[in-house]
Amino acid sequence: MNKAAQNDNKILEAPKSKDEYVNGLKIAIDILETYPEDKREVILNSIALKAPELIQKYHEEHFSFNDIKDLDNKSLQIIVTKANHNDLVLSLCEAQDDIRDIFFSNMSDRKQEMVKDDLKNLKNKTPNQIFEAQKNILNLIDTLRKSGLARFSQNSNGINV
């Protein structure tokens, strides 16, 4: 048996640990995702009151396109200027009206007009293209958040959500 085969056998024979790393937060997020949005919101608000640091960790692990409404205006203005125009248009084409309004209220009049015109002329985009555009916007937000340029606004209790 050659040396490489012997090393492969040693790897296969290595004792396996019974302990396994479990990401409890990821599991909790996956469970929360099964709840309707209104119930999920109640649970998250309750957690925010008792353990605000968990909500911050939650947002670090999970951020959906609808969570954009929780970003402060300055963050949204930075996102609007740094986002790829096509990604911005595609991501807004299926977005809820309140999310669109938040974006539009943080755009210059000229940018708003361009995006609205492009939305009117948008044709035959697949759900996958829209999903990819939203994912690109979310990746930008995550990058900006990690660098300190994007922040969640504070709720009425003064807790960053």
Secondary structure, 3 states (H helix, E strand, C coil): CCHHHHHHHHHHHCCCCCCCCCCHHHHHHHHHCCCCHHHHHHHHHHHHHHCHHHHHHHHHHCCCHHHHHHECHHHHHHHHHHCCHHHHHHHHHCCCHHHHHHHHHCCCHHHHHHHHHHHHHCCCCCHHHHHHHHHHHHHHHHHHHHCCCCCECECCCCCEC
